[in-house]
Amino acid sequence: MQVSWIVIAVVLGYMAIMLFIGWYSKNRIESNSDFMVAGRRLGPILMAGTLAATEIGGGSSLGVVQQGMGNYGLSSAWYVIAMGFAFVILTFLAPRFRAAMVKTVPEYFRRRYGKIPGFITAIIMFLPLVGLTAGQMIASSVILSTMLGISFDAAVIAICCIVTIYSVMGGLWSVTLTDFVQVFFIVFGMAVAIPYAFDLAGGWTNIKAHVPAESLSLFSGYSVLDVLSLTIMYIATFTVGQEAVSRYYAARDGKAAQQGSILAAIINFVYGFIPAILGVTVLALINMGIFDPAQFADVGSRYALPVLAVNAMPPLICGVLFAGVISATMSSASSDLLGAGSIFANDIYREYINRNASDITVMRVARIVMVLSGLLSLLIALFNTSSIITILMFSFTLRAAGSFFPYVIGLYWKGASEAGTLASLVVGTFVVVYIEHISHGTIFGLHVGQPILPGLIAALIAFLVFSKLIPPKEYTTELTPDTHES
C-alpha cells in the first residue's frame, strides 16, 4: 500500500504535537495530585475528550470497520454505542467518585475496607494495565507500520518513545490535553472519510444496492442481549479501571464529572455509526468490483479503512485519517501507562515499600514505573513474547468481576464489610478463571458468553452474604483519612 509523502508528513506532524503537549504540560506539574489527577481541575469539555479518547481504541475504529464489512454490518456500531450507555449510567455515580477524593481505585479499597483488600486490588489492577499498555502500543505500531509502509521495529520504537515521553512528562495533564486533540483526530478523521467513500461508491443508494439486506440491519450481528452484555461489561470495567475512573477523580467537582460523562456518551453515540458505515461501504466497493479482495491480502481486512483512504481521499485528508486511527490506540496506551505508574507508586511503593516517601518521591517512582512499562512494551513487541502479554491481558478480565460491587455498593451501603469485599474478590476471580480456562465458556453445560457476567453475579452474592455474616466494625461509608495527603 503506497502512501504519499504528504500523508507521512501529517502523521509525523501529529506526533510532534503530542510531544509538544507533553513538554507544555510538564510546567503545570507541581505535586503528586497534579501528576495523577490533574490537580482535580478538569472541566466538562476536557473530561469528555479524555474519557472518549481513552476508551475509543483500535477495536473501536479499525475493528468496527472490519465488523461492518463482515457479518455485522451497521450493527457493529453497538460495540461503541454500548460505551455511551455505560457513560450515561456512570453519570449517576460520578459525583460519588469525585467526592471520595482518592487518586486510585486501590486507595479507595484501602481506606474503605482495610490494607488487605487495598493490596489485593492494587495487584490485580496493576498487572492488567501493564498488559494493556503493551497491547495498545503494539497495536499502534502495527497500524503505523502498515499504513506508512515502514518496518514494524521502527514503528514500535517510535510509538513507545513518543507515548512514554509525553505521558511521563506531564502525567494526567498531558494525557488529558493529548486526548483532547486525539479525540478530534479520531472523530473528524473518520467522519471526513464518509463523503469520499460515498463518492467512490456512487452514493448511499448504490451502496445499499450492493450489500446484503442484513448488513443494513441494526441487529444483524449484535442482539439486544449482546448489547446489554456489552454495556454491563463496560460499566464494570470503566468503574474500576484506573485508566477511566481517574478522569472522574480529576473533575473540577461533581457537576463537572456528570457533565463530562454525558458529553463523552454523546461522542460515543455519534462516533459509533461512523466506522460501521465505512465498513458497509468497503463491502459494497468489493461487491461492485471497485476493490479487489486481494488488496487486503498483505495487510488483512482489519486495515480496510487505510486501503479505502488511500484510494478515495486526497493525501492531506488521508493523513488526518491515518493520524486519527493511530491516535485511537495511542490515547488508550498513554492512559494505561499512567494508570500503571499511579497504582504502583501510590498503592504499592508508598504503602508497602517506603511509607515515609515524600510527594516528590512518589511522583518520581510513578514516572520510573511508566518508563519501565514502556520499555517492557517495547521488548514484548520486538521479541514477540506473546505469552507474557497473554498472561497480563487475562488479568484485565479479573479486575472487574470481584471489585465492582464492593466499590459501587460501598459508596452507598454502610454495612459493606472487609469480609464481604474479600469474598467478592476471591469468588469473582474464581468464577472468571473457571469459565475462561476450565469449563471454556460453559456452566453446567450452558454457554454463558462473557465470563465477567456470571463472575459479577457470583461476586455480588458473596459480597452481600459475607457482609451480613461478618459485618464491619463501624457502620459508615466514610473513608479513613489519607495520612499521605500533601
Steps between C-alpha positions, in 0.01 A plus 500: 500500500681810375439829680585858411773694676227744602330224701828419673560870573156539660552196723847617604360847569229346720762312701704819541189669642464220757859553616451878519190456717697272733771765534242775555312298765821436695492862611163448669618216724576616853375209710408133501134604470579701188677202346244227580167687493587826318459706819129404497432790265348340188188667363227318302656556155846367588340217698284395207794507259728292719229250597400442138856482368606258773229247415492541121794283397600286206205267551261795488643626172667242276324214678153643444578569132602136468179384670296734280636348181446153645189337646414784738423781257359815661440311824876516564430854624366351825857414602560875548146613581491263799792700642274805481231315697763419763602866527134597547468254791826623650358852496297406809812374678730781385443737798578216742818411312613862519397548864715206616814715446722203416765474228458131416247219537725295734529808724121499532502131599779555753331796666152344485568134587856468629855423390442142377223589248708803401806287428305235306329757279832679441651178364202391286468851354870570444571185294227548236604862448852385413349249256261754353784748451701241310198394293404854401857595412536189285168580330615858435826373354327250272270776373789743446719248320212374285372841397833672439686203360783514756649207693312376806811537718539867403130562570522331842797712604332821381164430667644381831734799524236760413223362726737444791665841473184713491329290769798509737560872455153628583308216668122530475532862384687399183287188452182710527620769260631247247173305534307818419699542178485129426122471531473776237730307267307178565149637442580757231746274319251215482196717425667686213566164332126435452425749217812388311401135542142574387632685196720206404204263539252721312289601799314331785226368271759317295663366815169359625448328166831314527492364854279232657187628673625376837800731474258792539331352807587637843471153652656272239815437703419622851175397667332704773649257753847551350464878532388462861795271575742744339355789700531309829858405415588862421336629818697252710834563331465880478403522867804318640744565215752762611540619141133606492386577855802725565327754272212522746749544787659784301176691437466854632197394704213251492300703248794517258544124537136442405506740207824353368356151519190602303707676233724192469185290451382732221840470327467120509140508374602710199832334431368142521327518162799649315728193480194276454388697193854495363513124543176451308631734229820296460289186463296672227816609320625141501166373369506768227843386391658838580709335773667164442498282813863429418576861601457388859717191465815673624352710780187303598135605507557682829679765294219550252468862611858599404452330162178697451670825603793459260264428209225755572648797683746780417835464682440776756165358613643149486779614734245636749315167489821303553593725793152442644526122475844502662384742771215261592751247630759751623244674723406168660867404544586825680208461740596140580862604550405778743264267686773241551746760630243661731386175661851367556629826649191591702380159619800267498816709542362757745302248704731198514851609397555853627221638716697816568545582132447865417253625242785567257647152553167331427463702181856405401423130560184527289706641215765227535234228489346662193837499326557135597151406376572678173830310465323172583246572228786566260672170587175302479437637152857468368555146628143382446464371854125452455470260795585784742234734366244215491549446873482871576194557281311216671519693825299776328194275523568427865517855628136591442321184610597501866553869567200663332232451767718574805596824328157615383284368785761614750434858391143473637466204741636543851481125558760412235784321678859388451390135516240558230756676283757220533230242423396697192860527376567128550169367365486737203856407403436127541188504282674693221802267507274193504293611202796632302745215550319194637144485366586703186196728507241267652333443837312173550515448126349840419694755294530822704686731259704768676653345817476835677118478519473182713810623685316818596192308616703261715706787642184696591353205689827440687534869581149531645504169690839551667431866576193383691675205669809703597389865512738796526622621838365845419194567282604785272572585139769749599861425409780500753717814475778500244812529711708571189297792366722796433 
